Amino acid sequence: MSQRDGFASGFLAGAFVGSVFGGVVGALIASRRDSELLAEEEIEQTDSQAEAKRIAAKRRQMKASEAESVSIETARRSLEDKIAQLNATIDEVRKQLGNVNGGSPQTIGDRSFTKDS
């Protein structure tokens, strides 16, 4: 019977020592793993910061292009207005020249456009 009593106490002592040893080894591995994770997180943050900078630059570029498109649209409208003024002036000059030369004055609605076939 002494072997059974010795076995039970040895088993309990081994379980206790093994759990302490396993806890220490687990804590060491976890601390090393944490430092690796921290290093990876720092790299990811650096990458995300670079990505954030790229996104911010694209947003600035888009705002600049929107401002450019507004100024281009303004310039286009201004040119259209000036072209309309020139066309009106040309029509007035044609009317005046038609009156000077003795021809009948042409109005804008009377013009006939011919289509080449």
DSSP file (Angstrom, degrees, kcal/mol; ACC not computed):
  #  RESIDUE AA STRUCTURE BP1 BP2  ACC     N-H-->O    O-->H-N    N-H-->O    O-->H-N    TCO  KAPPA ALPHA  PHI   PSI    X-CA   Y-CA   Z-CA
    1    1 A M     >        0   0    0      0, 0.0     4,-1.9     0, 0.0     3,-0.3   0.000 360.0 360.0 360.0 -22.3    0.0    0.0    0.0
    2    2 A S  H  >  +     0   0    0      1,-0.2     4,-2.2     2,-0.2     5,-0.2   0.814 360.0  58.2 -65.0 -29.0    2.9    2.3    0.5
    3    3 A Q  H  > S+     0   0    0      2,-0.2     4,-2.2     1,-0.2    -1,-0.2   0.889 105.1  50.0 -68.0 -36.9    3.5    2.4   -3.2
    4    4 A R  H  > S+     0   0    0     -3,-0.3     4,-2.1     2,-0.2    -2,-0.2   0.913 111.3  47.9 -68.6 -40.2    0.0    3.8   -3.7
    5    5 A D  H  X S+     0   0    0     -4,-1.9     4,-1.9     1,-0.2    -2,-0.2   0.898 113.6  48.1 -65.2 -39.4    0.4    6.4   -1.1
    6    6 A G  H  X S+     0   0    0     -4,-2.2     4,-2.1     1,-0.2    -2,-0.2   0.849 110.0  53.0 -68.5 -34.9    3.8    7.4   -2.7
    7    7 A F  H  X S+     0   0    0     -4,-2.2     4,-2.5     2,-0.2    -2,-0.2   0.919 108.8  48.2 -67.4 -43.8    2.2    7.5   -6.1
    8    8 A A  H  X S+     0   0    0     -4,-2.1     4,-2.2     2,-0.2    -2,-0.2   0.916 114.3  44.9 -65.9 -43.8   -0.6    9.9   -5.1
    9    9 A S  H  X S+     0   0    0     -4,-1.9     4,-2.2     2,-0.2    -1,-0.2   0.880 115.1  48.6 -69.6 -36.2    1.8   12.3   -3.3
   10   10 A G  H  X S+     0   0    0     -4,-2.1     4,-2.8     2,-0.2     5,-0.2   0.881 110.8  51.5 -67.1 -39.3    4.3   12.2   -6.2
   11   11 A F  H  X S+     0   0    0     -4,-2.5     4,-2.4     2,-0.2    -2,-0.2   0.925 112.1  45.5 -64.0 -44.0    1.5   12.8   -8.7
   12   12 A L  H  X S+     0   0    0     -4,-2.2     4,-2.1     2,-0.2    -2,-0.2   0.888 114.1  48.6 -67.3 -39.0    0.2   15.8   -6.8
   13   13 A A  H  X S+     0   0    0     -4,-2.2     4,-2.8     2,-0.2     5,-0.2   0.912 112.8  48.4 -66.7 -42.2    3.8   17.2   -6.3
   14   14 A G  H  X S+     0   0    0     -4,-2.8     4,-2.7     1,-0.2     5,-0.2   0.891 110.7  50.6 -64.9 -39.8    4.5   16.7  -10.0
   15   15 A A  H  X S+     0   0    0     -4,-2.4     4,-2.2    -5,-0.2    -1,-0.2   0.909 112.7  46.9 -64.5 -40.6    1.2   18.3  -11.0
   16   16 A F  H  X S+     0   0    0     -4,-2.1     4,-2.1     2,-0.2    -2,-0.2   0.945 115.8  43.6 -65.9 -48.8    2.0   21.3   -8.8
   17   17 A V  H  X S+     0   0    0     -4,-2.8     4,-2.8     1,-0.2     5,-0.2   0.902 114.4  51.4 -64.2 -40.8    5.6   21.7  -10.0
   18   18 A G  H  X S+     0   0    0     -4,-2.7     4,-2.9    -5,-0.2    -1,-0.2   0.893 109.4  49.0 -64.7 -40.0    4.5   21.2  -13.6
   19   19 A S  H  X S+     0   0    0     -4,-2.2     4,-2.2    -5,-0.2    -1,-0.2   0.892 112.8  47.4 -68.9 -37.5    1.8   23.8  -13.4
   20   20 A V  H  X S+     0   0    0     -4,-2.1     4,-2.2     2,-0.2    -2,-0.2   0.946 115.3  45.8 -65.3 -47.5    4.3   26.4  -11.9
   21   21 A F  H  X S+     0   0    0     -4,-2.8     4,-2.5     1,-0.2     5,-0.2   0.923 114.0  48.7 -60.9 -44.7    6.9   25.6  -14.5
   22   22 A G  H  X S+     0   0    0     -4,-2.9     4,-2.6    -5,-0.2    -1,-0.2   0.872 109.8  52.4 -64.0 -37.1    4.2   25.7  -17.3
   23   23 A G  H  X S+     0   0    0     -4,-2.2     4,-2.2     2,-0.2    -1,-0.2   0.906 110.6  47.2 -64.9 -41.2    2.9   29.1  -16.0
   24   24 A V  H  X S+     0   0    0     -4,-2.2     4,-2.2     2,-0.2    -2,-0.2   0.936 114.2  46.4 -65.5 -46.8    6.4   30.6  -16.0
   25   25 A V  H  X S+     0   0    0     -4,-2.5     4,-2.5     1,-0.2     5,-0.2   0.914 113.1  50.3 -62.1 -42.7    7.2   29.3  -19.5
   26   26 A G  H  X S+     0   0    0     -4,-2.6     4,-2.5    -5,-0.2    -1,-0.2   0.888 109.3  50.9 -62.3 -39.6    3.8   30.6  -20.7
   27   27 A A  H  X S+     0   0    0     -4,-2.2     4,-2.2     2,-0.2    -1,-0.2   0.902 110.9  48.7 -65.8 -40.4    4.3   34.0  -19.2
   28   28 A L  H  X S+     0   0    0     -4,-2.2     4,-2.1     2,-0.2    -2,-0.2   0.927 113.0  46.8 -63.7 -45.1    7.8   34.3  -20.9
   29   29 A I  H  X S+     0   0    0     -4,-2.5     4,-2.4     1,-0.2    -2,-0.2   0.907 112.3  50.8 -64.0 -40.8    6.4   33.3  -24.3
   30   30 A A  H  X S+     0   0    0     -4,-2.5     4,-2.3     2,-0.2    -1,-0.2   0.888 108.8  50.8 -65.3 -38.8    3.4   35.7  -23.9
   31   31 A S  H  X S+     0   0    0     -4,-2.2     4,-1.9     2,-0.2    -1,-0.2   0.899 112.1  47.0 -67.5 -38.9    5.7   38.6  -23.0
   32   32 A R  H  X S+     0   0    0     -4,-2.1     4,-1.9     2,-0.2    -2,-0.2   0.902 112.2  50.5 -65.7 -40.0    7.9   37.9  -26.1
   33   33 A R  H  X S+     0   0    0     -4,-2.4     4,-2.5     1,-0.2    -2,-0.2   0.878 107.7  54.1 -65.4 -37.9    4.8   37.6  -28.2
   34   34 A D  H  X S+     0   0    0     -4,-2.3     4,-2.6     2,-0.2    -1,-0.2   0.907 107.3  49.8 -62.9 -42.0    3.5   40.9  -26.8
   35   35 A S  H  X S+     0   0    0     -4,-1.9     4,-2.1     2,-0.2    -1,-0.2   0.883 111.4  49.4 -66.2 -36.2    6.7   42.7  -27.8
   36   36 A E  H  X S+     0   0    0     -4,-1.9     4,-2.4     2,-0.2    -2,-0.2   0.907 111.5  49.2 -65.8 -41.4    6.4   41.2  -31.3
   37   37 A L  H  X S+     0   0    0     -4,-2.5     4,-2.7     2,-0.2    -2,-0.2   0.895 109.6  51.8 -64.8 -39.6    2.8   42.3  -31.6
   38   38 A L  H  X S+     0   0    0     -4,-2.6     4,-2.4     2,-0.2    -1,-0.2   0.917 109.7  49.3 -62.4 -42.6    3.7   45.8  -30.4
   39   39 A A  H  X S+     0   0    0     -4,-2.1     4,-2.0     1,-0.2    -2,-0.2   0.918 112.2  48.1 -62.7 -42.5    6.4   46.0  -33.1
   40   40 A E  H  X S+     0   0    0     -4,-2.4     4,-2.6     1,-0.2    -2,-0.2   0.891 110.5  51.8 -64.3 -39.4    3.9   44.8  -35.7
   41   41 A E  H  X S+     0   0    0     -4,-2.7     4,-2.8     2,-0.2    -2,-0.2   0.889 108.0  51.8 -64.8 -38.8    1.4   47.4  -34.5
   42   42 A E  H  X S+     0   0    0     -4,-2.4     4,-2.4     2,-0.2    -1,-0.2   0.915 110.7  48.1 -63.2 -41.9    3.9   50.2  -34.8
   43   43 A I  H  X S+     0   0    0     -4,-2.0     4,-2.6     2,-0.2    -2,-0.2   0.921 112.5  49.0 -63.2 -43.5    4.7   49.1  -38.3
   44   44 A E  H  X S+     0   0    0     -4,-2.6     4,-3.1     2,-0.2    -2,-0.2   0.896 110.7  50.4 -63.7 -39.8    1.0   49.0  -39.1
   45   45 A Q  H  X S+     0   0    0     -4,-2.8     4,-2.5     2,-0.2    -1,-0.2   0.903 110.4  49.7 -65.1 -39.8    0.5   52.5  -37.6
   46   46 A T  H  X S+     0   0    0     -4,-2.4     4,-2.2     2,-0.2    -2,-0.2   0.923 113.4  46.4 -62.9 -43.3    3.3   53.8  -39.7
   47   47 A D  H  X S+     0   0    0     -4,-2.6     4,-2.5     1,-0.2    -2,-0.2   0.908 113.1  48.9 -64.8 -41.2    1.8   52.2  -42.8
   48   48 A S  H  X S+     0   0    0     -4,-3.1     4,-2.6     2,-0.2    -2,-0.2   0.850 109.8  52.5 -69.0 -32.1   -1.6   53.6  -41.8
   49   49 A Q  H  X S+     0   0    0     -4,-2.5     4,-2.3     2,-0.2    -1,-0.2   0.910 110.4  47.6 -67.1 -40.8   -0.1   57.0  -41.3
   50   50 A A  H  X S+     0   0    0     -4,-2.2     4,-2.3     2,-0.2    -2,-0.2   0.914 113.0  48.9 -64.1 -41.9    1.5   56.9  -44.7
   51   51 A E  H  X S+     0   0    0     -4,-2.5     4,-2.6     1,-0.2    -2,-0.2   0.902 109.8  51.7 -63.5 -40.8   -1.8   55.8  -46.1
   52   52 A A  H  X S+     0   0    0     -4,-2.6     4,-2.6     1,-0.2    -1,-0.2   0.888 109.0  50.7 -63.0 -39.0   -3.6   58.6  -44.3
   53   53 A K  H  X S+     0   0    0     -4,-2.3     4,-2.3     2,-0.2    -1,-0.2   0.906 110.4  49.4 -65.1 -40.6   -1.1   61.1  -45.8
   54   54 A R  H  X S+     0   0    0     -4,-2.3     4,-2.3     2,-0.2    -2,-0.2   0.917 111.9  48.3 -63.7 -42.3   -1.8   59.7  -49.3
   55   55 A I  H  X S+     0   0    0     -4,-2.6     4,-2.4     2,-0.2    -2,-0.2   0.919 111.2  50.2 -64.4 -42.9   -5.5   60.0  -48.8
   56   56 A A  H  X S+     0   0    0     -4,-2.6     4,-2.5     1,-0.2    -1,-0.2   0.898 109.9  50.9 -61.9 -40.3   -5.2   63.6  -47.5
   57   57 A A  H  X S+     0   0    0     -4,-2.3     4,-2.3     1,-0.2    -1,-0.2   0.906 110.0  49.5 -64.3 -40.7   -3.0   64.5  -50.5
   58   58 A K  H  X S+     0   0    0     -4,-2.3     4,-2.6     2,-0.2    -2,-0.2   0.904 110.2  50.9 -64.3 -40.0   -5.7   63.0  -52.8
   59   59 A R  H  X S+     0   0    0     -4,-2.4     4,-2.6     2,-0.2    -2,-0.2   0.922 110.7  48.4 -63.3 -43.1   -8.4   65.0  -51.1
   60   60 A R  H  X S+     0   0    0     -4,-2.5     4,-2.3     1,-0.2    -1,-0.2   0.902 111.8  50.4 -61.7 -39.6   -6.4   68.2  -51.4
   61   61 A Q  H  X S+     0   0    0     -4,-2.3     4,-2.5     2,-0.2    -2,-0.2   0.898 110.0  49.7 -64.9 -40.9   -5.8   67.4  -55.1
   62   62 A M  H  X S+     0   0    0     -4,-2.6     4,-2.4     2,-0.2    -2,-0.2   0.904 110.6  49.7 -65.7 -40.8   -9.6   66.8  -55.6
   63   63 A K  H  X S+     0   0    0     -4,-2.6     4,-2.3     2,-0.2    -2,-0.2   0.910 111.8  49.1 -63.5 -40.5  -10.4   70.1  -53.9
   64   64 A A  H  X S+     0   0    0     -4,-2.3     4,-2.5     1,-0.2    -2,-0.2   0.903 111.3  48.9 -65.0 -40.6   -7.9   71.9  -56.1
   65   65 A S  H  X S+     0   0    0     -4,-2.5     4,-2.7     2,-0.2    -1,-0.2   0.857 109.8  52.3 -68.9 -33.0   -9.3   70.2  -59.2
   66   66 A E  H  X S+     0   0    0     -4,-2.4     4,-2.1     2,-0.2    -2,-0.2   0.918 110.9  47.2 -65.2 -42.4  -12.8   71.2  -58.1
   67   67 A A  H  X S+     0   0    0     -4,-2.3     4,-2.3     2,-0.2    -2,-0.2   0.899 112.7  50.2 -64.4 -39.8  -11.7   74.8  -57.8
   68   68 A E  H  X S+     0   0    0     -4,-2.5     4,-2.8     2,-0.2    -2,-0.2   0.919 109.3  50.4 -62.5 -44.2  -10.0   74.5  -61.2
   69   69 A S  H  X S+     0   0    0     -4,-2.7     4,-2.4     1,-0.2    -1,-0.2   0.862 109.7  51.3 -65.8 -34.1  -13.2   73.2  -62.7
   70   70 A V  H  X S+     0   0    0     -4,-2.1     4,-2.4     2,-0.2    -1,-0.2   0.926 112.6  45.6 -66.2 -43.7  -15.2   76.0  -61.2
   71   71 A S  H  X S+     0   0    0     -4,-2.3     4,-2.3     2,-0.2    -2,-0.2   0.874 112.9  50.5 -68.1 -35.0  -12.7   78.6  -62.6
   72   72 A I  H  X S+     0   0    0     -4,-2.8     4,-2.6     2,-0.2    -1,-0.2   0.913 110.5  49.6 -65.9 -41.9  -12.7   76.8  -66.0
   73   73 A E  H  X S+     0   0    0     -4,-2.4     4,-2.4     2,-0.2    -2,-0.2   0.902 110.8  50.0 -63.6 -40.7  -16.5   76.8  -66.0
   74   74 A T  H  X S+     0   0    0     -4,-2.4     4,-2.3     1,-0.2    -2,-0.2   0.919 111.7  48.0 -62.8 -44.0  -16.5   80.5  -65.2
   75   75 A A  H  X S+     0   0    0     -4,-2.3     4,-2.5     2,-0.2    -2,-0.2   0.896 110.7  52.0 -63.7 -40.3  -14.0   81.2  -68.0
   76   76 A R  H  X S+     0   0    0     -4,-2.6     4,-2.4     2,-0.2    -2,-0.2   0.925 110.9  46.9 -62.9 -44.7  -16.1   79.2  -70.4
   77   77 A R  H  X S+     0   0    0     -4,-2.4     4,-2.3     2,-0.2    -1,-0.2   0.898 111.1  52.0 -64.3 -39.8  -19.3   81.1  -69.6
   78   78 A S  H  X S+     0   0    0     -4,-2.3     4,-2.3     1,-0.2    -1,-0.2   0.921 110.5  48.2 -62.1 -43.6  -17.4   84.4  -69.9
   79   79 A L  H  X S+     0   0    0     -4,-2.5     4,-2.6     2,-0.2    -2,-0.2   0.900 109.5  52.6 -64.1 -40.3  -16.1   83.4  -73.4
   80   80 A E  H  X S+     0   0    0     -4,-2.4     4,-2.3     2,-0.2    -1,-0.2   0.909 109.5  49.6 -61.4 -41.1  -19.6   82.3  -74.4
   81   81 A D  H  X S+     0   0    0     -4,-2.3     4,-2.2     2,-0.2    -2,-0.2   0.917 111.7  48.1 -63.0 -43.2  -21.0   85.7  -73.4
   82   82 A K  H  X S+     0   0    0     -4,-2.3     4,-2.6     2,-0.2    -2,-0.2   0.886 110.5  51.5 -65.9 -37.9  -18.2   87.5  -75.3
   83   83 A I  H  X S+     0   0    0     -4,-2.6     4,-2.7     2,-0.2    -1,-0.2   0.910 109.4  50.4 -63.9 -41.4  -18.9   85.4  -78.4
   84   84 A A  H  X S+     0   0    0     -4,-2.3     4,-2.2     2,-0.2    -2,-0.2   0.903 110.7  49.5 -63.3 -40.2  -22.6   86.2  -78.1
   85   85 A Q  H  X S+     0   0    0     -4,-2.2     4,-2.4     2,-0.2    -2,-0.2   0.915 111.1  49.4 -63.8 -42.6  -21.7   89.9  -77.9
   86   86 A L  H  X S+     0   0    0     -4,-2.6     4,-2.8     2,-0.2    -2,-0.2   0.918 110.2  50.6 -62.5 -42.7  -19.4   89.6  -81.0
   87   87 A N  H  X S+     0   0    0     -4,-2.7     4,-2.3     1,-0.2    -1,-0.2   0.907 110.8  48.9 -62.3 -40.8  -22.1   87.9  -82.9
   88   88 A A  H  X S+     0   0    0     -4,-2.2     4,-2.1     2,-0.2    -1,-0.2   0.908 112.3  48.5 -63.8 -41.4  -24.6   90.6  -82.0
   89   89 A T  H  X S+     0   0    0     -4,-2.4     4,-2.5     2,-0.2    -2,-0.2   0.905 110.2  51.4 -65.2 -41.7  -22.1   93.3  -83.1
   90   90 A I  H  X S+     0   0    0     -4,-2.8     4,-2.4     1,-0.2    -2,-0.2   0.911 109.2  50.8 -61.4 -42.5  -21.4   91.5  -86.4
   91   91 A D  H  X S+     0   0    0     -4,-2.3     4,-2.2     2,-0.2    -1,-0.2   0.905 110.0  49.7 -62.6 -41.0  -25.1   91.3  -87.1
   92   92 A E  H  X S+     0   0    0     -4,-2.1     4,-2.5     1,-0.2    -2,-0.2   0.919 110.8  49.6 -62.6 -43.4  -25.4   95.1  -86.4
   93   93 A V  H  X S+     0   0    0     -4,-2.5     4,-2.8     1,-0.2     5,-0.2   0.900 109.7  51.5 -64.5 -39.6  -22.5   95.8  -88.7
   94   94 A R  H  X S+     0   0    0     -4,-2.4     4,-2.6     2,-0.2    -1,-0.2   0.907 110.0  49.4 -61.6 -41.7  -24.1   93.6  -91.5
   95   95 A K  H  X S+     0   0    0     -4,-2.2     4,-2.1     2,-0.2    -2,-0.2   0.932 112.6  47.2 -63.2 -44.4  -27.3   95.5  -91.1
   96   96 A Q  H  X S+     0   0    0     -4,-2.5     4,-2.1     1,-0.2    -2,-0.2   0.916 113.9  46.9 -64.6 -42.5  -25.5   98.9  -91.4
   97   97 A L  H  X S+     0   0    0     -4,-2.8     4,-2.5     1,-0.2     6,-0.3   0.870 110.3  53.6 -67.2 -36.0  -23.5   97.8  -94.4
   98   98 A G  H  <>S+     0   0    0     -4,-2.6     5,-1.5    -5,-0.2     4,-0.5   0.888 110.5  46.8 -64.9 -38.1  -26.6   96.4  -96.0
   99   99 A N  H  <5S+     0   0    0     -4,-2.1     3,-0.4     3,-0.2    -2,-0.2   0.866 112.7  49.6 -69.9 -36.7  -28.3   99.8  -95.6
  100  100 A V  H  <5S+     0   0    0     -4,-2.1    -2,-0.2     1,-0.2    -1,-0.2   0.909 111.9  47.4 -68.6 -42.7  -25.3  101.6  -96.9
  101  101 A N  T  <5S-     0   0    0     -4,-2.5    -1,-0.2    -5,-0.1    -2,-0.2   0.512 116.3-112.8 -79.8  -4.7  -25.0   99.4 -100.0
  102  102 A G  T   5S+     0   0    0     -4,-0.5    -3,-0.2    -3,-0.4    -4,-0.1   0.500  73.6 130.9  88.6   3.0  -28.7   99.7 -100.7
  103  103 A G      < -     0   0    0     -5,-1.5    -1,-0.3    -6,-0.3    -2,-0.0  -0.350  67.8 -90.8 -82.2 168.5  -29.5   96.1 -100.0
  104  104 A S        -     0   0    0     -3,-0.1     2,-0.2    -2,-0.1    -1,-0.1  -0.615  45.9-109.6 -80.0 138.3  -32.3   95.0  -97.8
  105  105 A P        -     0   0    0      0, 0.0     2,-0.4     0, 0.0   -10,-0.1  -0.456  30.4-140.5 -69.2 136.4  -31.3   94.5  -94.2
  106  106 A Q        -     0   0    0     -2,-0.2     2,-0.2   -15,-0.1    -8,-0.1  -0.797   9.9-151.1 -97.4 137.1  -31.3   90.9  -93.1
  107  107 A T    >>  -     0   0    0     -2,-0.4     3,-0.8     1,-0.1     4,-0.6  -0.647  29.3-108.7 -99.8 165.6  -32.5   89.9  -89.7
  108  108 A I  G >4 S+     0   0    0      1,-0.3     3,-0.9    -2,-0.2    -1,-0.1   0.884 118.7  51.6 -61.4 -39.4  -31.2   87.0  -87.8
  109  109 A G  G 34 S+     0   0    0      1,-0.2    -1,-0.3     3,-0.0    -3,-0.0   0.728 103.4  60.5 -71.3 -20.7  -34.4   85.0  -88.4
  110  110 A D  G <4 S+     0   0    0     -3,-0.8    -1,-0.2     2,-0.1    -2,-0.2   0.594  77.1 112.3 -83.3 -10.7  -34.3   85.6  -92.2
  111  111 A R    <<  -     0   0    0     -3,-0.9     2,-0.5    -4,-0.6    -3,-0.0  -0.332  56.0-150.8 -63.9 140.5  -30.9   83.9  -92.7
  112  112 A S        -     0   0    0      2,-0.0     2,-0.5    -2,-0.0    -2,-0.1  -0.957   2.4-153.1-115.8 132.9  -31.1   80.7  -94.7
  113  113 A F        -     0   0    0     -2,-0.5     2,-0.4     2,-0.0    -2,-0.0  -0.875   8.9-148.1-103.7 132.8  -28.6   78.0  -94.1
  114  114 A T        -     0   0    0     -2,-0.5     2,-0.5     0, 0.0    -2,-0.0  -0.807   7.1-144.0-101.2 142.9  -27.8   75.7  -97.0
  115  115 A K        -     0   0    0     -2,-0.4     2,-0.3     2,-0.0    -2,-0.0  -0.915  14.7-130.2-107.7 125.7  -26.9   72.1  -96.3
  116  116 A D              0   0    0     -2,-0.5     0, 0.0     1,-0.1     0, 0.0  -0.553 360.0 360.0 -73.8 133.8  -24.3   70.4  -98.5
  117  117 A S              0   0    0     -2,-0.3    -1,-0.1     0, 0.0    -2,-0.0   0.425 360.0 360.0-102.6 360.0  -25.5   67.1  -99.8
